[in-house]
Amino acid sequence: EGVGSMFDVAAGIVWAADHGADVINLSLGGRFSDPAVTDALTYAYARDVVVVASAGNDGKSEKSYPAAEPGVISVGGIVNGQRNLHPLSRRGPTWVDVAAPWCNWVVMSGSPDYFCGTSSSAPLVTGTAALLRTIRPAADRQLIATALLTTADPASTAGVVGSTAISPAWPRRATRSRSVPRSPRQGPWRCCRRARR
């Protein structure tokens, strides 16, 4: 219901890492770094897990955690249909890595609804990371992060996010990044190619 402890967050990260998660989304945050969460992230990194987190929704530049923890891909929000950072998205070129659309359609309680904020932005990056891990299983978490951050579109938010903003074409470009090694048994987009007739 929107409230929880960082101890529970840490326990969830460890549980996910122990149960085979390749990518973890953390659409949550707080003002301070928590030692239990830091330890849990270290535990997940040792198991090659990609961790993505939302930056926060009050328009400030102060760091939010766990998004600002080392190794986490921190996600801000952009105005839908633009590359401008949403005025309510947290910002900071040293800790916000990428930005994604602020509002997205979701299905809640059986009906579609509009879900806005960086907690909605982060899952778009998480989903693309998961796609990359599926198509390029030989890539470790650092290569996945490199592919994500070097193939996104240049943002019109210079100085407020670390690098870039995403577009609908971004997942395809990310999977073709040269920084991500191909599996010996699987070329690019093998899962999605149409059979020739």
Disulfide bonds with the S-S distance in Angstrom:
Cys103-Cys116 1.92
